[in-house]
């Protein structure tokens, strides 16, 4: 399996492009191969959970992170298109509070590696989208937190058309200053 790996403006967040074999019948690609991933990235993740999300246009999910048991995530879109965002919430990081956004789609077949210590969210750009992602730790609702998607101190430039559809939890996300305090807690 050959992978093309491109660091983003936040170098630990990686765009992964698997080799795609296509012909008149369709296509084939390996979506994950531990050996090839480690050779291409230097990262050896152990995934313990796979997730599948389906959402309609203008749904914004996130920005989620866990204060304990943080998760590394490998994401891809199998239907539609999303604008996927990672925000560094590691207090000691020189890039704390900075964000990066990447368009993932079924058509471009790109994947995004988001390491532990980053808040994650996405906005659906197509009529509908399905996102699959692998996680390096389990979801613990008692440890999950939400960074406010519209926090002006972070300044994510979401490609919104109107007002996003949010859950109550996501609409009530915390500001980065509150996140910094919370992440420090034992």
C-alpha atoms as a printed R data frame, in Angstrom:
    type eleno elety resid chain resno       x      y       z
1   ATOM     1    CA   UNK     A     1   0.000  0.000   0.000
2   ATOM     2    CA   UNK     A     2   1.447  3.345  -1.047
3   ATOM     3    CA   UNK     A     3   0.380  6.429   0.902
4   ATOM     4    CA   UNK     A     4   0.933 10.079   0.151
5   ATOM     5    CA   UNK     A     5   1.243 11.995   3.426
6   ATOM     6    CA   UNK     A     6   0.998 15.782   3.536
7   ATOM     7    CA   UNK     A     7   1.448 17.711   6.786
8   ATOM     8    CA   UNK     A     8  -1.003 20.561   7.314
9   ATOM     9    CA   UNK     A     9  -0.300 23.979   8.847
10  ATOM    10    CA   UNK     A    10  -0.389 22.062  12.154
11  ATOM    11    CA   UNK     A    11   2.346 19.534  11.267
12  ATOM    12    CA   UNK     A    12   1.021 16.680  13.435
13  ATOM    13    CA   UNK     A    13  -2.324 16.792  11.613
14  ATOM    14    CA   UNK     A    14  -1.790 14.858   8.382
15  ATOM    15    CA   UNK     A    15  -3.660 14.502   5.113
16  ATOM    16    CA   UNK     A    16  -3.384 10.869   4.019
17  ATOM    17    CA   UNK     A    17  -4.025  9.885   0.410
18  ATOM    18    CA   UNK     A    18  -4.195  6.136  -0.171
19  ATOM    19    CA   UNK     A    19  -3.366  4.619  -3.515
20  ATOM    20    CA   UNK     A    20  -6.570  4.128  -5.506
21  ATOM    21    CA   UNK     A    21  -6.816  1.529  -8.279
22  ATOM    22    CA   UNK     A    22  -9.636  2.384 -10.646
23  ATOM    23    CA   UNK     A    23 -10.981  1.100 -13.935
24  ATOM    24    CA   UNK     A    24 -14.290  0.863 -15.776
25  ATOM    25    CA   UNK     A    25 -15.712 -1.361 -13.007
26  ATOM    26    CA   UNK     A    26 -15.034  1.115 -10.197
27  ATOM    27    CA   UNK     A    27 -12.132  1.328  -7.765
28  ATOM    28    CA   UNK     A    28 -10.270 -0.475  -4.992
29  ATOM    29    CA   UNK     A    29  -8.178  0.969  -2.169
30  ATOM    30    CA   UNK     A    30  -6.866 -0.140   1.181
31  ATOM    31    CA   UNK     A    31  -8.326  2.315   3.651
32  ATOM    32    CA   UNK     A    32  -5.905  1.338   6.423
33  ATOM    33    CA   UNK     A    33  -2.808 -0.835   6.629
34  ATOM    34    CA   UNK     A    34  -0.891 -0.560   9.931
35  ATOM    35    CA   UNK     A    35   2.510 -1.328   8.403
36  ATOM    36    CA   UNK     A    36   2.125  1.128   5.505
37  ATOM    37    CA   UNK     A    37   0.709  3.826   7.815
38  ATOM    38    CA   UNK     A    38   3.666  3.517  10.188
39  ATOM    39    CA   UNK     A    39   6.199  3.521   7.340
40  ATOM    40    CA   UNK     A    40   4.637  6.626   5.779
41  ATOM    41    CA   UNK     A    41   3.968  8.615   8.976
42  ATOM    42    CA   UNK     A    42   6.197  7.213  11.708
43  ATOM    43    CA   UNK     A    43   3.022  6.715  13.752
44  ATOM    44    CA   UNK     A    44   1.865  3.343  15.022
45  ATOM    45    CA   UNK     A    45  -1.726  3.837  16.163
46  ATOM    46    CA   UNK     A    46  -3.737  1.163  17.885
47  ATOM    47    CA   UNK     A    47  -7.371  1.641  16.981
48  ATOM    48    CA   UNK     A    48  -9.996  0.392  19.427
49  ATOM    49    CA   UNK     A    49 -13.197  1.877  18.031
50  ATOM    50    CA   UNK     A    50 -14.709  2.572  14.598
51  ATOM    51    CA   UNK     A    51 -17.431  5.217  14.213
52  ATOM    52    CA   UNK     A    52 -19.853  6.029  11.396
53  ATOM    53    CA   UNK     A    53 -21.708  9.342  11.211
54  ATOM    54    CA   UNK     A    54 -24.410 10.385   8.750
55  ATOM    55    CA   UNK     A    55 -25.476 14.030   8.568
56  ATOM    56    CA   UNK     A    56 -27.303 16.439   6.275
57  ATOM    57    CA   UNK     A    57 -26.102 19.745   4.774
58  ATOM    58    CA   UNK     A    58 -25.025 22.424   7.257
59  ATOM    59    CA   UNK     A    59 -24.813 20.026  10.210
60  ATOM    60    CA   UNK     A    60 -21.824 21.050  12.280
61  ATOM    61    CA   UNK     A    61 -20.524 18.449  14.712
62  ATOM    62    CA   UNK     A    62 -17.951 19.440  17.308
63  ATOM    63    CA   UNK     A    63 -15.483 20.643  18.246
64  ATOM    64    CA   UNK     A    64 -15.071 17.598  20.542
65  ATOM    65    CA   UNK     A    65 -12.166 16.385  22.665
66  ATOM    66    CA   UNK     A    66 -11.666 14.278  25.788
67  ATOM    67    CA   UNK     A    67  -9.899 15.641  28.885
68  ATOM    68    CA   UNK     A    68  -8.956 12.089  29.867
69  ATOM    69    CA   UNK     A    69  -8.352  9.235  27.452
70  ATOM    70    CA   UNK     A    70  -7.764 11.572  24.484
71  ATOM    71    CA   UNK     A    71  -8.349 10.032  21.085
72  ATOM    72    CA   UNK     A    72  -6.267 10.027  17.951
73  ATOM    73    CA   UNK     A    73  -8.577  9.770  14.922
74  ATOM    74    CA   UNK     A    74  -8.249  8.700  11.304
75  ATOM    75    CA   UNK     A    75 -11.194 10.064   9.302
76  ATOM    76    CA   UNK     A    76 -12.560  9.599   5.820
77  ATOM    77    CA   UNK     A    77 -15.775 10.402   3.975
78  ATOM    78    CA   UNK     A    78 -17.590  7.656   2.064
79  ATOM    79    CA   UNK     A    79 -20.527  9.759   0.814
80  ATOM    80    CA   UNK     A    80 -20.700 13.501   0.224
81  ATOM    81    CA   UNK     A    81 -18.278 16.169   1.401
82  ATOM    82    CA   UNK     A    82 -17.292 17.786   4.710
83  ATOM    83    CA   UNK     A    83 -14.998 20.534   5.939
84  ATOM    84    CA   UNK     A    84 -13.060 18.789   8.696
85  ATOM    85    CA   UNK     A    85 -11.367 20.844  11.438
86  ATOM    86    CA   UNK     A    86  -8.748 20.123  14.097
87  ATOM    87    CA   UNK     A    87  -7.874 22.590  16.873
88  ATOM    88    CA   UNK     A    88  -4.795 22.139  19.063
89  ATOM    89    CA   UNK     A    89  -5.967 22.070  22.711
90  ATOM    90    CA   UNK     A    90  -2.642 20.926  24.172
91  ATOM    91    CA   UNK     A    91  -1.803 23.600  26.767
92  ATOM    92    CA   UNK     A    92   1.985 23.309  26.435
93  ATOM    93    CA   UNK     A    93   1.950 23.245  22.628
94  ATOM    94    CA   UNK     A    94   3.384 26.183  20.659
95  ATOM    95    CA   UNK     A    95   0.344 25.841  18.375
96  ATOM    96    CA   UNK     A    96  -2.227 25.841  21.218
97  ATOM    97    CA   UNK     A    97  -5.520 27.309  19.962
98  ATOM    98    CA   UNK     A    98  -4.565 27.130  16.287
99  ATOM    99    CA   UNK     A    99  -6.760 25.298  13.793
100 ATOM   100    CA   UNK     A   100  -6.563 23.638  10.410
101 ATOM   101    CA   UNK     A   101  -9.392 22.692   8.053
102 ATOM   102    CA   UNK     A   102  -9.389 20.167   5.212
103 ATOM   103    CA   UNK     A   103 -12.106 19.233   2.734
104 ATOM   104    CA   UNK     A   104 -12.703 15.485   2.776
105 ATOM   105    CA   UNK     A   105 -15.027 13.864   0.282
106 ATOM   106    CA   UNK     A   106 -16.021 10.558  -1.214
107 ATOM   107    CA   UNK     A   107 -14.632 11.891  -4.502
108 ATOM   108    CA   UNK     A   108 -11.159 12.937  -3.283
109 ATOM   109    CA   UNK     A   109 -10.780  9.898  -0.966
110 ATOM   110    CA   UNK     A   110  -8.469 11.866   1.323
111 ATOM   111    CA   UNK     A   111  -8.180 10.896   4.961
112 ATOM   112    CA   UNK     A   112  -7.216 13.043   7.924
113 ATOM   113    CA   UNK     A   113  -5.061 11.947  10.855
114 ATOM   114    CA   UNK     A   114  -5.839 13.971  13.983
115 ATOM   115    CA   UNK     A   115  -3.554 13.088  16.902
116 ATOM   116    CA   UNK     A   116  -4.429 13.070  20.587
117 ATOM   117    CA   UNK     A   117  -4.763 16.527  22.099
118 ATOM   118    CA   UNK     A   118  -6.801 18.100  19.302
119 ATOM   119    CA   UNK     A   119 -10.470 19.084  19.315
120 ATOM   120    CA   UNK     A   120 -12.258 17.819  16.221
121 ATOM   121    CA   UNK     A   121 -15.364 18.762  14.289
122 ATOM   122    CA   UNK     A   122 -16.781 18.946  10.803
123 ATOM   123    CA   UNK     A   123 -19.340 20.814   8.720
124 ATOM   124    CA   UNK     A   124 -21.320 18.975   6.038
125 ATOM   125    CA   UNK     A   125 -21.008 20.745   2.669
126 ATOM   126    CA   UNK     A   126 -23.056 18.341   0.522
127 ATOM   127    CA   UNK     A   127 -26.746 17.425   0.769
128 ATOM   128    CA   UNK     A   128 -25.731 14.487   2.950
129 ATOM   129    CA   UNK     A   129 -22.411 13.033   4.114
130 ATOM   130    CA   UNK     A   130 -21.197  9.880   5.784
131 ATOM   131    CA   UNK     A   131 -18.000 10.017   7.808
132 ATOM   132    CA   UNK     A   132 -16.085  6.993   9.064
133 ATOM   133    CA   UNK     A   133 -13.376  7.297  11.646
134 ATOM   134    CA   UNK     A   134 -11.143  5.094  13.679
135 ATOM   135    CA   UNK     A   135 -10.249  6.122  17.242
136 ATOM   136    CA   UNK     A   136  -7.248  5.187  19.382
137 ATOM   137    CA   UNK     A   137  -9.246  5.208  22.621
138 ATOM   138    CA   UNK     A   138 -12.831  4.607  23.613
139 ATOM   139    CA   UNK     A   139 -15.430  7.344  23.897
140 ATOM   140    CA   UNK     A   140 -15.987  8.291  27.525
141 ATOM   141    CA   UNK     A   141 -18.960 10.663  27.762
142 ATOM   142    CA   UNK     A   142 -17.877 11.809  31.235
143 ATOM   143    CA   UNK     A   143 -14.537 13.004  29.791
144 ATOM   144    CA   UNK     A   144 -15.866 14.529  26.571
145 ATOM   145    CA   UNK     A   145 -15.878 18.303  26.233
146 ATOM   146    CA   UNK     A   146 -16.811 20.713  23.463
147 ATOM   147    CA   UNK     A   147 -14.878 23.746  22.288
148 ATOM   148    CA   UNK     A   148 -17.333 26.334  20.971
149 ATOM   149    CA   UNK     A   149 -17.341 26.048  17.180
150 ATOM   150    CA   UNK     A   150 -17.564 29.844  16.811
151 ATOM   151    CA   UNK     A   151 -15.028 30.910  19.461
152 ATOM   152    CA   UNK     A   152 -13.580 34.166  18.079
153 ATOM   153    CA   UNK     A   153 -10.219 33.538  19.779
154 ATOM   154    CA   UNK     A   154  -9.807 30.413  17.610
155 ATOM   155    CA   UNK     A   155 -11.399 31.929  14.512
156 ATOM   156    CA   UNK     A   156 -12.271 28.863  12.456
157 ATOM   157    CA   UNK     A   157 -13.446 30.058   9.046
158 ATOM   158    CA   UNK     A   158 -16.259 27.587   8.447
159 ATOM   159    CA   UNK     A   159 -17.592 27.647   4.850
160 ATOM   160    CA   UNK     A   160 -21.143 28.061   6.145
161 ATOM   161    CA   UNK     A   161 -24.291 28.655   4.139
162 ATOM   162    CA   UNK     A   162 -26.557 30.256   6.722
163 ATOM   163    CA   UNK     A   163 -26.800 29.001  10.283
164 ATOM   164    CA   UNK     A   164 -25.394 25.555  11.152
165 ATOM   165    CA   UNK     A   165 -27.495 22.784  12.648
166 ATOM   166    CA   UNK     A   166 -26.036 22.046  16.090
167 ATOM   167    CA   UNK     A   167 -26.848 19.804  19.014
168 ATOM   168    CA   UNK     A   168 -27.542 21.586  22.307
169 ATOM   169    CA   UNK     A   169 -24.196 20.282  23.567
170 ATOM   170    CA   UNK     A   170 -22.298 21.736  20.610
171 ATOM   171    CA   UNK     A   171 -24.147 25.076  20.805
172 ATOM   172    CA   UNK     A   172 -23.114 25.318  24.486
173 ATOM   173    CA   UNK     A   173 -19.410 24.616  23.856
174 ATOM   174    CA   UNK     A   174 -16.784 26.387  25.938
175 ATOM   175    CA   UNK     A   175 -14.375 29.111  24.931
176 ATOM   176    CA   UNK     A   176 -10.683 28.327  24.484
177 ATOM   177    CA   UNK     A   177  -9.811 30.087  27.750
178 ATOM   178    CA   UNK     A   178 -12.142 27.695  29.605
179 ATOM   179    CA   UNK     A   179 -10.764 24.722  27.683
180 ATOM   180    CA   UNK     A   180  -7.219 25.619  28.739
181 ATOM   181    CA   UNK     A   181  -8.255 25.539  32.393
182 ATOM   182    CA   UNK     A   182 -10.197 22.302  32.010
183 ATOM   183    CA   UNK     A   183  -7.496 20.386  30.168
184 ATOM   184    CA   UNK     A   184  -5.061 21.133  33.008
185 ATOM   185    CA   UNK     A   185  -7.271 19.407  35.571
186 ATOM   186    CA   UNK     A   186  -6.313 15.885  36.752
